Amino acid sequence: PGPVIDADPEARALGVRRGMPLGSAHRLAPEATFIEADPDADQAHAEAVFETLAAFSPGLAGSTDPLDPAFGLFEVQADGLEPLWGVEPVLVGRLTAALARALPGLDGGGGARAGAAGTRFAATIAAVHARPGAPILIPPGGEAAFLAPRHAGLLTTDLDIRARLSRFGLRRIGAVADLPASALVARFGVEGAR
């Protein structure tokens, strides 16, 4: 019993997702190795990440709860830190190096995936699409161009809204951005306005 807390890329390719029941995950990936969760150890690792990141910036966000859908995603406010730590690429390099020292071997040696942008949403999408050791740094004002080709389903967690976006042919964020705000509100209500 219980939900999937995480899955490797091979399992994700078979449809395994965080939060789905373990039984469903086993049906999708019967040859997978299932590892018993250790929430206390996961929480301790998350707290170590916060300690490490706090040495760089007081503006942090994230979760220490392994069942939280945002677990493993840590946000660092970097505005105004250039005099202390260097330009953004240097700061990101220092952050990922510090995390590697604080948590050696935690992620199988792959390293942290990092993204930086002028908005939290764009930075999160950048980090999700980055590869370990190859951060995605979006230049100021480049968020719209970066997000435009991404799947529109990233805009919401509401499955009904995702299905409606697809039915209307709005498969990319850029297509949604091209619509007038009034059309989004008319079709999607409060979620469209957001």
C-alpha contacts under 8 A as a table, 3 or more apart, distances in Angstrom:
res1	aa1	res2	aa2	distance
1	P	21	P	7.31
1	P	22	L	6.56
1	P	23	G	7.58
2	G	21	P	5.92
2	G	22	L	6.06
3	P	18	R	7.24
3	P	19	G	4.92
3	P	20	M	5.30
3	P	21	P	4.44
3	P	22	L	5.37
4	V	7	A	7.32
4	V	17	R	6.91
4	V	18	R	5.02
4	V	19	G	5.06
4	V	20	M	5.55
4	V	21	P	6.15
4	V	22	L	5.60
4	V	25	A	7.41
5	I	18	R	5.28
5	I	19	G	6.23
5	I	37	A	7.71
5	I	66	P	6.95
5	I	67	L	6.46
6	D	17	R	7.39
6	D	18	R	5.49
7	A	10	E	8.00
7	A	11	A	5.89
7	A	12	R	6.26
7	A	16	V	6.88
7	A	17	R	6.99
7	A	18	R	7.14
8	D	11	A	5.48
8	D	12	R	6.29
9	P	12	R	4.95
9	P	13	A	6.10
10	E	13	A	5.14
10	E	14	L	6.68
11	A	14	L	5.13
11	A	15	G	6.64
11	A	16	V	5.47
11	A	29	A	6.42
11	A	32	A	7.35
12	R	15	G	5.04
12	R	16	V	4.70
12	R	17	R	6.20
13	A	16	V	7.26
14	L	28	L	6.22
14	L	29	A	6.58
15	G	25	A	7.91
15	G	28	L	6.66
16	V	20	M	7.38
16	V	25	A	5.41
16	V	28	L	6.74
16	V	29	A	7.53
17	R	20	M	5.90
17	R	25	A	7.77
18	R	69	P	7.38
19	G	67	L	7.79
19	G	69	P	7.58
20	M	24	S	6.75
20	M	25	A	6.86
21	P	24	S	5.38
21	P	25	A	6.47
22	L	25	A	4.93
22	L	26	H	6.10
23	G	26	H	5.06
23	G	27	R	6.38
24	S	27	R	5.15
24	S	28	L	6.42
25	A	28	L	5.13
25	A	29	A	6.04
25	A	30	P	7.88
26	H	29	A	5.06
26	H	30	P	4.88
26	H	31	E	7.94
26	H	32	A	7.28
27	R	30	P	5.57
29	A	32	A	5.44
38	D	41	A	5.50
38	D	42	D	6.26
39	P	42	D	4.94
39	P	43	Q	5.96
39	P	65	D	7.81
39	P	66	P	6.12
40	D	43	Q	5.12
40	D	44	A	6.18
41	A	44	A	5.01
41	A	45	H	6.22
42	D	45	H	5.15
42	D	46	A	6.29
42	D	64	T	7.75
42	D	66	P	6.40
43	Q	46	A	5.07
43	Q	47	E	6.20
43	Q	64	T	5.09
43	Q	65	D	6.24
43	Q	66	P	6.60
44	A	47	E	5.07
44	A	48	A	6.24
44	A	64	T	7.90
45	H	48	A	5.01
45	H	49	V	6.33
45	H	103	L	7.44
46	A	49	V	5.02
46	A	50	F	6.38
46	A	63	S	7.48
46	A	64	T	5.32
46	A	72	G	7.29
47	E	50	F	5.06
47	E	51	E	6.27
47	E	64	T	6.50
48	A	51	E	5.04
48	A	52	T	6.19
48	A	102	A	7.10
48	A	103	L	7.76
49	V	52	T	5.10
49	V	53	L	6.10
49	V	99	L	6.69
49	V	102	A	7.42
49	V	103	L	7.86
50	F	53	L	5.13
50	F	54	A	5.92
50	F	60	L	7.59
51	E	54	A	5.18
51	E	55	A	6.86
52	T	55	A	5.69
52	T	56	F	7.64
52	T	98	A	6.81
52	T	99	L	6.63
52	T	102	A	6.96
53	L	56	F	5.46
53	L	57	S	6.50
53	L	60	L	7.58
53	L	76	V	7.28
53	L	95	L	7.03
53	L	99	L	7.88
54	A	57	S	5.18
54	A	58	P	5.60
54	A	59	G	7.82
54	A	60	L	7.23
55	A	58	P	7.76
56	F	85	W	7.85
56	F	95	L	7.67
57	S	60	L	7.02
57	S	76	V	6.63
57	S	77	Q	6.58
57	S	78	A	6.98
57	S	81	L	7.58
58	P	77	Q	7.68
59	G	76	V	5.84
59	G	77	Q	4.90
59	G	78	A	7.86
60	L	74	F	7.21
60	L	75	E	5.52
60	L	76	V	4.84
60	L	77	Q	6.30
61	A	74	F	5.85
61	A	75	E	4.99
61	A	76	V	6.79
62	G	70	A	6.98
62	G	71	F	6.92
62	G	72	G	7.57
62	G	73	L	6.01
62	G	74	F	4.73
62	G	75	E	6.30
63	S	66	P	7.78
63	S	68	D	6.92
63	S	70	A	6.54
63	S	71	F	5.34
63	S	72	G	7.40
63	S	73	L	7.60
63	S	74	F	7.64
64	T	71	F	6.51
65	D	68	D	5.40
65	D	71	F	6.34
66	P	69	P	7.90
66	P	71	F	5.54
67	L	71	F	7.02
68	D	71	F	5.28
70	A	73	L	5.63
75	E	120	R	7.99
78	A	81	L	5.55
78	A	82	E	7.89
78	A	88	E	7.84
79	D	82	E	7.69
80	G	83	P	7.27
81	L	84	L	5.41
81	L	85	W	6.06
81	L	86	G	7.32
82	E	85	W	5.32
82	E	86	G	4.49
82	E	87	V	5.17
82	E	88	E	7.03
82	E	91	L	7.73
83	P	86	G	5.95
85	W	90	V	7.17
85	W	91	L	5.54
85	W	94	R	8.00
86	G	89	P	7.95
86	G	90	V	5.61
86	G	91	L	5.81
87	V	90	V	5.43
87	V	91	L	6.18
88	E	91	L	5.00
88	E	92	V	6.08
88	E	116	A	7.88
89	P	92	V	5.19
89	P	93	G	6.19
89	P	137	L	7.33
90	V	93	G	5.07
90	V	94	R	6.19
91	L	94	R	5.05
91	L	95	L	6.11
92	V	95	L	5.05
92	V	96	T	6.21
92	V	114	A	7.19
92	V	135	P	7.68
93	G	96	T	5.34
93	G	97	A	6.09
94	R	97	A	5.12
94	R	98	A	6.05
95	L	98	A	5.17
95	L	99	L	6.24
96	T	99	L	5.04
96	T	100	A	6.18
96	T	111	G	7.24
96	T	112	A	5.92
96	T	114	A	7.69
96	T	133	G	7.91
97	A	100	A	5.07
97	A	101	R	6.36
98	A	101	R	5.16
98	A	102	A	6.14
99	L	102	A	4.97
99	L	103	L	5.91
99	L	112	A	7.42
100	A	103	L	5.31
100	A	104	P	5.36
100	A	105	G	7.81
100	A	111	G	6.45
100	A	112	A	7.56
101	R	104	P	5.62
103	L	106	L	5.54
104	P	107	D	7.93
104	P	109	G	7.31
105	G	108	G	5.13
105	G	109	G	5.01
106	L	109	G	6.97
107	D	110	G	5.91
107	D	111	G	6.49
107	D	112	A	7.89
108	G	111	G	7.85
110	G	132	P	5.64
110	G	133	G	7.72
111	G	132	P	4.91
111	G	133	G	6.19
112	A	132	P	5.30
112	A	133	G	6.89
113	R	127	A	5.53
113	R	128	V	7.06
113	R	130	A	5.55
113	R	131	R	5.60
113	R	132	P	4.62
113	R	133	G	6.72
113	R	134	A	7.27
113	R	135	P	6.20
114	A	126	A	7.19
114	A	127	A	4.45
114	A	128	V	7.74
114	A	130	A	6.29
114	A	131	R	7.90
114	A	132	P	7.54
114	A	134	A	7.59
114	A	135	P	4.70
114	A	136	I	6.54
115	G	123	A	5.02
115	G	124	T	6.52
115	G	125	I	7.52
115	G	126	A	4.60
115	G	127	A	3.96
115	G	128	V	7.70
115	G	130	A	6.79
115	G	135	P	5.43
115	G	136	I	4.77
115	G	137	L	5.60
115	G	138	I	7.73
116	A	122	A	7.70
116	A	123	A	4.67
116	A	124	T	7.87
116	A	126	A	6.85
116	A	127	A	7.44
116	A	135	P	7.91
116	A	136	I	6.54
116	A	137	L	4.79
116	A	138	I	6.04
117	A	120	R	7.10
117	A	122	A	5.85
117	A	123	A	4.68
117	A	126	A	7.84
117	A	137	L	6.32
117	A	138	I	4.99
117	A	139	P	6.80
117	A	140	P	7.00
117	A	143	E	6.89
118	G	122	A	7.27
118	G	123	A	7.24
118	G	138	I	7.73
118	G	139	P	8.00
118	G	140	P	6.19
118	G	141	G	7.36
118	G	143	E	7.17
119	T	122	A	5.40
119	T	123	A	6.14
119	T	143	E	7.68
120	R	123	A	5.12
120	R	124	T	6.05
121	F	124	T	5.18
121	F	125	I	6.29
122	A	125	I	5.16
122	A	126	A	6.03
122	A	143	E	6.12
122	A	146	F	7.90
122	A	147	L	6.94
123	A	126	A	4.98
123	A	127	A	6.15
123	A	138	I	7.83
124	T	127	A	5.12
124	T	128	V	6.20
125	I	128	V	5.07
125	I	129	H	6.23
126	A	129	H	5.23
126	A	130	A	5.97
126	A	135	P	7.86
126	A	136	I	5.54
126	A	137	L	7.41
126	A	138	I	7.80
127	A	130	A	5.04
127	A	135	P	6.97
127	A	136	I	6.65
129	H	136	I	7.78
130	A	134	A	6.22
130	A	135	P	5.40
130	A	136	I	5.63
131	R	134	A	5.20
131	R	135	P	6.59
132	P	135	P	7.11
138	I	142	G	5.92
138	I	143	E	6.49
138	I	146	F	7.34
139	P	142	G	5.31
139	P	143	E	7.62
140	P	143	E	7.41
141	G	144	A	7.44
142	G	145	A	5.51
142	G	146	F	6.21
143	E	146	F	5.11
143	E	147	L	6.04
144	A	147	L	5.21
144	A	148	A	5.86
144	A	174	G	7.59
145	A	148	A	5.33
145	A	149	P	7.77
146	F	149	P	7.05
146	F	150	R	7.81
147	L	150	R	5.36
147	L	173	I	6.24
147	L	174	G	6.92
148	A	172	R	6.35
148	A	173	I	4.86
148	A	174	G	3.72
148	A	175	A	7.34
148	A	177	A	7.79
149	P	172	R	5.55
149	P	173	I	6.32
149	P	174	G	6.18
150	R	154	L	7.64
150	R	172	R	5.46
150	R	173	I	5.73
150	R	174	G	7.72
151	H	154	L	5.99
151	H	171	R	5.75
151	H	172	R	4.57
151	H	173	I	5.98
152	A	155	L	5.70
152	A	162	R	7.53
152	A	165	L	7.26
152	A	170	L	6.70
152	A	171	R	5.16
152	A	172	R	4.50
152	A	173	I	4.51
152	A	176	V	7.28
153	G	156	T	6.02
153	G	157	T	7.56
153	G	162	R	5.28
153	G	165	L	7.67
153	G	171	R	7.46
154	L	157	T	7.41
155	L	173	I	7.53
156	T	159	L	7.85
156	T	161	I	7.23
156	T	162	R	6.92
156	T	191	E	7.93
157	T	162	R	7.62
158	D	161	I	5.38
158	D	162	R	6.32
159	L	162	R	4.99
159	L	163	A	6.18
160	D	163	A	5.15
160	D	164	R	6.18
161	I	164	R	5.01
161	I	165	L	6.07
161	I	188	F	7.02
162	R	165	L	5.14
162	R	166	S	6.38
163	A	166	S	5.15
163	A	167	R	6.20
164	R	167	R	4.92
164	R	168	F	6.16
165	L	168	F	5.26
165	L	169	G	6.38
165	L	170	L	4.99
165	L	171	R	6.65
166	S	169	G	5.02
166	S	170	L	5.44
166	S	171	R	5.62
167	R	170	L	7.45
170	L	173	I	7.55
170	L	175	A	5.71
170	L	176	V	6.09
171	R	175	A	7.14
172	R	175	A	5.41
172	R	176	V	6.79
173	I	176	V	5.13
173	I	177	A	6.15
174	G	177	A	4.93
174	G	178	D	6.21
175	A	178	D	5.23
175	A	179	L	6.96
176	V	179	L	5.57
177	A	180	P	7.83
179	L	183	A	6.55
179	L	184	L	6.89
180	P	183	A	5.41
180	P	184	L	6.69
181	A	184	L	5.16
181	A	185	V	6.30
181	A	192	G	7.75
181	A	193	A	6.79
182	S	185	V	5.16
182	S	186	A	6.08
183	A	186	A	5.00
183	A	187	R	6.17
184	L	187	R	5.27
184	L	188	F	5.68
184	L	189	G	7.19
184	L	192	G	4.70
184	L	193	A	6.46
185	V	188	F	5.26
185	V	189	G	4.51
185	V	190	V	6.50
185	V	191	E	7.53
185	V	192	G	4.74
185	V	193	A	5.21
186	A	189	G	5.91
186	A	192	G	7.80
187	R	192	G	7.09
188	F	191	E	5.73
188	F	192	G	4.49
188	F	193	A	7.65
189	G	192	G	5.22
189	G	193	A	6.50
190	V	193	A	5.09
190	V	194	R	6.29
191	E	194	R	5.06
